[in-house]
Amino acid sequence: MKNIFLLILSLFLFAGCEKEIDLDLENQSGNIVIEANVTDQIGPYYV
C-alpha cells in the first residue's frame, strides 16, 4: 500500500514539472533560435 501511494505521489509531482511561459516579444525577426533535447544517450552532441 505504501509503494502504491509513493508511485501515485511521484506521478503527480512529475506531472507538475511543466511550465508554460508567454513572452511579450515585439517584432524580433533575425534573432537566432537554438533548439535542443536532453537525452541519456551517448554522444556525439550537436548544436
N, C-alpha and C positions, 0 to 999 in steps of 0.2 A: 504494500500500500504506500509506503514511504517512497519507493522508487517511482511509482506512477505519479505521485504528487510532484516530485522533483522534475520528472520529464515534462509534465504539463507546465510547471513554473518556468522551466528553461525555454519551452516553446513560446510562451508569452513574452519573455524577456528578449529573445532573439527576434521576434516579430516586430518589436518596438524599436529596433535599431535602424530605422529608416526615417530620414527627414528630408522633406522637400523644401527647397529654398527658392523663393521667387526674387530674382534680381531686377531692379529697376534700371534697365540699360536703355540708353538712348541709341541713336544711330552709331553703332560700333563696328562698322564694316572695316575689314582689313586687319582685324586682330587675329592672332594665332590661337588656335584651339588644340589642346593636347588631350587625347582620349586614351585611357589605359584600363587594364584589368589586373586584378591581383589574383594570382593562382598559386597553387602549391607544386607546380611542375618545374622541373629544372630548365635552365636557360638554353639557348641564348635569349636575351631580352632586347626588345626594340622599342624605340620612342618615335 
